[in-house]
């Protein structure tokens, strides 16, 4: 199947013949259904379902169609209108967090000017599918190139992003000629949603950590018929790609990272403790040390909350649109190469597409649990066991990533490093911010692996 289903069913997320997951949106629109569904308590508060464990897993690949009920959008607008705002910050910068006036402007537009149906139509124009792996529904986009020798590429998002952050690179990657590239650099693109994110299912058992997701990604690519492929990721996607590379399943040709784990073992404790940098570091290493020390000391509280108390923070993210927006927007503003104004490089509607996706799928808590399952230092080479990776590794350093990985640390951390390049623009959300640069990096990084 290589096209979006044209099913006339419009009242549920996807047809009952496609998956039992449709019950989630059916419950939202028709609460009376709950009386006849054994898992109603688990489903009733979420537009997206909790997967019921099956005896025999359905390994089919089913078309997927999004149609959020009008009632869900109306409820969101009502909640936005009823926002109870905190008092104004007592500083003139963002040192206490996103400023009140900025959040009020964003949320006001969200409730009165933003239209979810635009991104919904854009997604439904793409080939969307769902398949069940390890008892969890994995929703994904798959776009095939017209070029006969296209290299299969699986792209993995992170937090607070989603598959939406990767949409702008689908065209350049699958049809490079139309974007100034060469036909021989084409990719088939697969973009899954991590379990607990977006339209994928929410795990009900423990253990959905990066290793398990990586194994699921290999199953997905093999199920799609690919015998050879490459993997790319940023944020969680980098950690998952690292795990996939450690596992080195047959057919994995290499990985590309935008947030590599390169901190040398002897520097982890000092960075985490905020100790002064040791002597002997080069200029790029000293910059990375100081930036990471500031990050862990001043800017990583969000991660500590999700690593230790994802359920607790989930209540706020699930019940308050403005709370979800602030929690998400702060990191988008901080981590983009935009001087704190992400609309300059992404666009206000695109940011709200991402935030609204989290809201409508009720994934504030489930996405946070991935931090709890990971519970690891994503920047530490030792924690990520990068020295165990034998497949080729490519790294692109974007200047406003959480930290700029020094080449010296990268080569020490990844003995199989085959490509390293620093680019001039872009931040943590590389494909979202700079799709042309990102696409060019994919072509260059994987050219030798074709």
C-alpha positions in Angstrom: 0.0 0.0 0.0 1.5 3.4 -1.0 -1.4 5.8 -0.7 -3.6 7.3 2.0 -6.8 5.4 2.6 -9.8 7.1 1.0 -12.2 5.5 3.5 -15.4 7.5 3.9 -15.4 6.9 7.6 -15.1 10.4 9.1 -16.2 10.1 12.7 -13.2 8.2 14.1 -9.5 8.5 13.9 -9.3 5.5 11.6 -11.7 2.8 10.5 -12.7 0.0 12.7 -11.6 -2.4 10.0 -8.2 -0.9 10.2 -7.6 -1.2 14.0 -9.5 -1.3 17.3 -7.7 2.0 18.0 -10.6 3.9 16.5 -12.5 3.3 19.8 -10.5 6.2 21.4 -12.0 8.9 19.2 -15.4 7.1 19.2 -15.5 7.3 22.9 -14.6 11.0 22.8 -17.5 11.7 20.4 -19.9 9.1 21.9 -19.3 8.5 25.6 -22.1 5.9 25.6 -19.8 3.5 23.9 -17.9 3.1 27.2 -20.6 0.9 28.6 -19.8 -1.9 26.2 -16.0 -1.7 26.1 -14.0 -3.6 28.7 -11.1 -1.1 28.5 -13.3 2.0 28.7 -11.6 3.3 31.9 -8.2 3.3 30.1 -9.6 4.9 27.0 -12.2 7.4 28.0 -9.9 10.3 28.8 -7.8 10.0 25.7 -8.6 10.6 22.1 -5.9 8.0 21.3 -6.3 4.5 22.7 -4.3 2.3 25.0 -3.5 -0.8 23.0 -5.1 -4.0 24.4 -2.6 -6.8 24.5 -3.4 -9.4 21.9 -2.7 -13.1 21.8 -1.8 -13.1 18.1 -0.3 -9.8 16.9 -1.6 -8.4 13.7 1.4 -7.8 11.6 -0.4 -6.1 8.7 0.3 -2.6 7.5 -3.0 -0.7 7.5 -3.9 2.7 6.0 -4.3 5.5 8.5 -6.5 8.5 8.3 -6.8 11.4 10.8 -10.1 13.1 11.5 -10.3 14.8 14.9 -13.9 15.2 16.0 -15.2 18.8 16.1 -16.1 18.3 19.7 -12.4 17.8 20.6 -11.4 21.1 18.9 -14.3 23.0 20.5 -13.3 21.6 23.9 -9.8 22.9 23.3 -11.0 26.4 22.5 -13.2 26.4 25.6 -10.3 25.5 27.8 -8.1 28.1 26.2 -10.7 30.8 26.7 -10.9 29.8 30.4 -7.2 30.0 31.0 -6.2 31.2 34.5 -3.0 33.2 34.1 -0.2 33.6 36.6 1.0 37.0 37.6 3.6 38.8 35.6 7.3 37.8 35.9 9.4 40.1 38.1 12.3 40.2 35.6 12.8 41.7 32.1 14.2 38.6 30.5 13.4 34.9 30.3 15.4 33.9 33.4 12.1 33.0 35.2 10.7 31.3 32.1 8.6 32.4 29.1 7.2 35.8 29.8 3.5 36.3 30.4 2.8 38.7 27.5 4.5 36.3 25.1 2.5 33.3 26.2 -0.8 35.3 26.3 -0.2 36.3 22.7 0.5 32.8 21.6 -2.4 31.2 23.4 -4.8 33.9 22.3 -4.0 33.1 18.7 -4.2 29.4 19.4 -7.8 29.8 20.6 -9.0 32.4 18.0 -6.9 32.2 14.9 -5.3 28.8 14.6 -6.8 26.1 12.5 -5.9 22.4 13.2 -7.6 21.3 10.0 -4.8 22.7 7.9 -2.2 20.4 9.2 -4.7 17.5 9.4 -5.3 17.9 5.6 -1.6 18.1 5.0 -0.9 14.9 6.9 -3.8 13.1 5.2 -2.3 14.0 1.8 0.7 11.9 2.8 0.9 8.1 2.8 0.1 7.3 6.4 0.0 3.9 7.9 -0.2 2.0 11.2 1.2 -1.4 12.1 1.4 -3.3 15.4 4.8 -4.2 16.8 5.3 -5.8 20.2 1.6 -5.1 21.0 1.8 -1.4 20.4 0.4 0.4 17.4 3.2 2.3 15.5 1.8 5.0 13.3 4.1 6.2 10.5 4.5 8.1 7.3 6.1 6.4 4.4 7.0 8.3 1.2 8.7 6.4 -1.6 11.0 8.1 -4.0 10.4 7.8 -7.8 14.1 7.0 -8.2 14.6 3.3 -8.5 17.7 3.0 -6.3 16.5 5.2 -3.4 18.1 4.4 -0.1 15.5 3.6 2.7 15.9 6.1 5.6 14.1 6.0 8.9 13.8 9.5 10.6 13.1 9.7 14.4 11.8 12.8 16.2 12.3 13.8 19.8 10.7 15.9 22.5 9.0 18.4 22.4 9.0 17.7 18.7 7.0 15.0 16.8 6.9 13.6 13.3 5.7 17.1 12.3 9.2 18.5 12.6 10.3 16.2 9.8 7.7 17.0 7.2 9.6 19.7 5.3 12.5 17.3 4.4 10.3 14.7 2.8 10.3 16.4 -0.6 14.1 17.2 -0.7 15.0 13.7 0.4 12.6 11.7 -1.8 12.9 14.0 -4.9 16.4 15.5 -4.7 16.5 16.6 -8.3 13.6 19.0 -7.7 15.6 20.6 -4.9 18.9 20.9 -6.7 20.3 17.5 -5.8 21.2 14.4 -7.7 18.9 11.5 -8.5 21.4 9.0 -7.0 21.0 10.7 -3.7 17.3 9.9 -3.3 15.8 8.3 -0.2 12.7 6.4 0.6 11.5 8.1 3.8 9.9 6.5 6.8 8.8 8.7 9.8 7.3 6.8 12.7 5.9 8.3 15.9 7.7 6.9 19.0 5.3 4.9 21.2 3.5 7.3 23.5 3.9 10.1 21.1 1.6 11.4 18.4 -0.8 8.9 16.8 1.2 5.8 17.9 -0.2 3.7 20.7 0.6 4.2 24.4 2.5 1.4 26.0 0.8 -0.2 29.0 3.8 -2.3 30.1 7.3 -1.3 31.2 10.4 -1.4 29.1 9.7 0.9 26.2 13.1 2.4 26.3 15.4 3.4 23.4 16.6 -0.2 23.0 13.1 -1.5 22.6 12.1 1.3 20.3 15.2 0.6 18.2 14.2 -3.1 17.9 10.7 -2.0 16.8 12.2 0.3 14.2 14.1 -2.6 12.7 11.0 -4.7 12.6 9.2 -1.9 10.9 11.8 -1.5 8.2 11.9 -5.2 7.6 8.1 -5.4 7.5 8.1 -2.7 4.8 10.3 -5.0 2.8 13.6 -3.2 3.2 16.7 -5.4 3.5 19.1 -2.4 3.9 18.5 1.0 5.3 20.0 3.9 7.3 18.7 5.7 10.4 18.8 9.3 11.5 17.7 11.0 14.6 17.9 14.1 16.8 17.1 14.3 20.5 15.3 11.0 21.4 16.0 10.1 17.8 19.7 10.3 18.3 19.5 8.0 21.4 17.3 5.5 19.5 19.6 5.6 16.5 22.6 5.0 18.9 20.7 2.0 20.3 19.9 0.7 16.8 23.6 1.0 15.9 24.7 -0.9 19.0 22.3 -3.7 18.1 23.6 -3.6 14.5 20.7 -5.7 13.0 21.4 -7.1 9.5 20.7 -4.5 6.9 21.5 -1.4 9.0 24.1 0.4 6.9 24.8 3.3 9.2 23.3 6.1 11.3 23.3 9.9 11.3 23.1 12.0 14.5 22.5 15.7 15.2 22.7 15.3 19.0 25.5 12.8 19.5 26.6 11.4 22.9 30.2 12.6 23.1 31.0 13.7 26.6 34.2 11.8 27.7 33.7 9.7 30.8 36.2 11.7 32.9 34.2 14.9 32.3 30.7 13.8 33.1 30.9 14.2 36.9 32.4 17.7 36.6 29.8 18.9 34.1 26.9 17.5 36.2 28.3 19.1 39.3 29.0 22.5 37.8 32.7 22.3 38.5 35.1 24.6 36.7 36.5 23.1 33.5 39.8 21.2 33.9 42.9 22.5 32.2 44.0 21.2 28.9 40.7 21.5 27.0 40.8 22.9 23.5 38.6 25.9 22.7 35.7 23.8 21.2 35.9 21.4 24.2 35.9 24.2 26.7 32.9 25.8 25.0 31.0 22.4 25.1 32.0 21.8 28.7 30.7 25.2 29.8 27.5 25.0 27.8 26.7 21.6 29.1 27.5 22.6 32.7 25.0 25.5 32.3 22.4 23.3 30.7 22.5 20.7 33.5 22.7 23.3 36.2 20.1 25.8 35.0 18.1 24.5 32.1 17.4 20.8 32.6 14.7 20.9 35.3 12.1 19.9 32.7 14.0 16.7 32.1 14.5 16.0 35.8 10.7 16.2 36.2 10.0 13.8 33.3 12.7 11.4 34.3 11.5 11.2 37.9 7.8 12.2 38.0 6.3 11.9 34.5 2.8 11.1 35.9 2.8 14.2 38.1 3.8 16.6 35.3 1.3 14.7 33.1 -1.7 16.0 35.0 -0.8 19.6 34.1 0.1 18.8 30.5 -3.2 16.9 30.1 -5.6 19.4 31.8 -4.2 22.8 30.9 -3.7 23.9 27.3 -1.7 26.9 28.4 0.4 24.8 30.7 1.2 22.4 27.8 1.9 25.3 25.5 4.3 27.0 28.0 6.1 23.7 28.8 6.6 23.0 25.1 7.1 26.5 23.7 9.9 27.3 26.1 12.1 24.6 24.8 11.3 25.4 21.2 12.2 29.0 21.8 15.4 28.1 23.8 16.7 25.4 21.4 16.1 27.0 18.0 18.6 29.1 16.2 16.3 32.1 16.5 17.5 34.4 19.3 14.5 33.2 21.4 11.9 33.9 18.7 11.3 30.5 17.1 8.6 31.9 14.8 11.4 33.4 12.8 12.6 30.0 11.7 9.6 27.7 12.1 6.4 29.7 12.1 3.7 30.2 14.7 1.2 27.8 13.0 3.8 25.0 12.8 4.7 25.4 16.5 1.0 25.2 17.3 0.6 22.2 15.1 3.1 20.4 17.3 1.5 21.6 20.6 -2.0 20.8 19.4 -0.9 17.3 18.4 0.3 16.6 21.9 -3.1 18.0 23.2 -5.4 16.1 20.9 -3.6 12.8 21.4 -3.4 13.4 25.1 0.3 12.4 25.2 1.6 14.8 27.8 2.1 12.0 30.3 2.9 9.1 27.9 5.6 11.1 26.1 7.1 12.1 29.4 7.3 8.5 30.4 9.9 7.9 27.7 12.2 10.0 29.8 11.5 7.8 32.8 12.1 4.7 30.8 15.4 6.1 29.4 16.6 7.7 32.7 20.1 8.1 31.3 22.6 10.8 30.3 21.9 11.3 26.7 25.1 13.2 26.1 27.5 10.8 27.9 29.5 8.5 25.6 29.8 6.0 28.4 26.1 6.0 29.3 25.2 5.5 25.6 27.9 2.8 25.1 29.0 4.5 21.9 32.2 2.5 21.9 30.2 -0.6 21.2 28.9 0.8 17.9 30.6 -0.8 14.9 28.4 0.5 12.0 29.4 3.7 10.3 28.3 6.9 12.2 27.8 10.3 10.7 27.4 13.5 12.7 26.3 17.0 11.7 26.8 19.8 14.3 24.2 22.5 14.1 25.4 25.7 15.9 22.4 26.2 18.2 22.1 22.5 19.3 22.0 22.1 23.1 25.7 21.8 22.8 28.1 21.7 19.9 29.8 18.3 19.9 33.6 18.9 19.4 35.1 16.8 16.7 37.7 15.5 19.1 35.1 14.2 21.5 33.1 12.8 18.6 35.9 10.8 17.2 36.8 9.5 20.6 33.2 8.5 21.4 32.4 6.9 18.0 35.3 4.8 16.7 33.4 4.2 13.5 32.8 7.8 12.7 32.8 8.2 9.0 31.4 11.8 8.5 31.6 14.9 10.7 30.5 18.4 9.5 29.6 21.6 11.2 27.1 23.8 9.5 26.4 27.5 9.7 22.7 27.7 10.7 20.2 25.7 12.7 19.5 24.4 16.2 18.0 21.4 18.0 15.2 21.0 15.5 17.5 20.8 12.5 15.0 19.4 9.9 12.3 21.8 11.1 14.5 24.9 11.1 16.8 24.3 8.1 15.3 21.6 5.9 17.6 22.4 2.9 20.7 22.2 5.0 19.5 19.1 6.8 18.6 17.4 3.5 22.0 18.2 2.0 23.6 16.7 5.1 21.7 13.5 4.7 22.9 13.2 1.1 26.5 13.9 2.0 26.5 11.7 5.1 25.1 8.6 3.5 26.6 8.9 0.0 29.4 6.5 0.8 27.0 3.9 2.2 24.8 3.4 -0.8 
